[in-house]
Every structure is written in structure tokens, then in C-alpha cells.
Amino acid sequence: MKPSPSRLKQALDIMIIAVSDRPDGEVFVPLVLHLEKQLAAIENAETEYERIVRLARKSAA
């Protein structure tokens, strides 16, 4: 099951706080980077989908 963008953002926010607040926060940096990449990929896919739909509607007109 794919995580939703809102769940990824929530997890990212929690992990960013963990990095800044915990003495061992540095160990969570790779996880933060991974969450950022996943969120960006989902947002990019949605943007690409919207762009393609607009192109399809434009060419159908």
C-alpha cells in the first residue's frame, strides 16, 4: 500500500523534530532524506498526471 502524501508529510515533520531535539538525532537524517524523496516523488507524479490530463484536454478541443 502506498503512503498518502499527508501521512508522509506527518512522518517527515515528526522525524525532523526528532533530528533536532534528540541527542542522537543525526542517526535519523537518512530517514528524513528518504521521506523527503518519497514525498517529492508523489507530488511530482501528481503534477505530471495533471499536466498530461491538461495536454489531453487541450488536444481534444
C-alpha positions in Angstrom: 0.0 0.0 0.0 1.3 3.4 -1.0 1.5 6.0 1.8 -0.6 9.1 1.2 1.2 12.5 0.9 -0.4 13.7 4.1 0.9 10.7 6.0 4.4 11.1 4.6 4.3 14.8 5.5 3.2 13.9 9.0 6.0 11.4 9.3 8.5 13.8 7.9 7.5 16.5 10.4 7.9 14.1 13.3 11.3 12.9 12.1 12.5 16.5 11.6 11.6 17.2 15.2 13.4 14.0 16.3 16.6 15.1 14.5 16.6 18.5 16.1 15.5 17.5 19.6 17.3 14.2 20.3 21.0 14.0 21.1 21.2 11.1 18.7 19.1 12.9 16.1 21.8 12.6 13.4 21.1 8.9 13.0 17.6 9.8 11.7 18.9 12.1 8.9 18.9 9.2 6.3 15.3 8.5 7.1 14.4 12.2 6.8 16.0 12.3 3.4 14.2 9.2 2.3 10.8 10.6 3.4 11.6 13.8 1.5 12.4 11.9 -1.6 9.2 9.8 -1.4 7.0 12.9 -0.8 8.7 14.7 -3.7 8.1 11.7 -6.0 4.4 11.5 -5.1 4.0 15.3 -5.6 5.8 15.2 -8.9 3.7 12.2 -10.1 0.5 14.1 -9.3 1.9 17.2 -11.1 2.9 15.1 -14.1 -0.6 13.5 -14.2 -2.3 16.8 -14.0 -0.1 18.2 -16.8 -0.8 15.2 -19.0 -4.5 15.5 -18.4 -4.4 19.2 -19.4 -2.5 18.3 -22.6 -5.1 15.6 -23.4 -7.9 18.0 -22.9 -6.2 20.7 -25.0 -5.5 18.3 -27.9 -9.1 17.0 -27.8 -10.5 20.6 -28.1 
